[in-house]
Amino acid sequence: HAALSRRYVLCEVVSEDPRCRQCIEDRALGLAVRDAIARVHGDYGLACCSISFTVKYLNAYTGTVLLRCRKDSYRLLCSALPFVRHLESRGQRYPCCLTTLHVGGTIRTCQKFLIQYNRTQLLRLLQNCTNEEERQCIQKSLLSCSLTEEQSQSGDEEEDDGTE
């Protein structure tokens, strides 16, 4: 099963432009990443990374993105991510950058990391609250950070055979 060894790269799209969120979609993100890989590593690097590369998950609201690639090419992928400078959608370019948060062997480990990361971010927000209403909203968000919905699908990525 070593030939199908994968890595999952959890990233965050960071942009000063609030309109950037609306163009965070699989296709635009995939193109931006492939373009960065080609610029940094040339055709060879792009060919290596393109095998089984896919955008597995993205959340435009939080800017969270999960990329999948082969284990032997994840370093090429990660080294090209800082060179993503913008996302393009409907003829518009939105400046942004991709920050790598975590690299894991399974989707599950990335989910666990993301929950912990979100908790930490929410706790920071909680410390900067200015009123009770804000405080209660953030506390409610903190309580909702759990893996309950994902329990049912935990086994499906361990035996990922590339049939999608």
Buried (B, 14 or more C-beta within 10 A) or exposed (E): EEEEEBBBBBBBBEBEBEEBBBBBEEEBBBEBBBBBBBBBBEEEBBEBBBEBBBBBBBBBEBBBBBBBBBBEBBEBBBBBBEBBBBBBBEEEEBEBBBBBBBBBBBBBBBBBBBBEBBEEEBEEBBEEBEEEEEBEBBEEBBEEEEEEEEEEEEEEBEEBEEEE
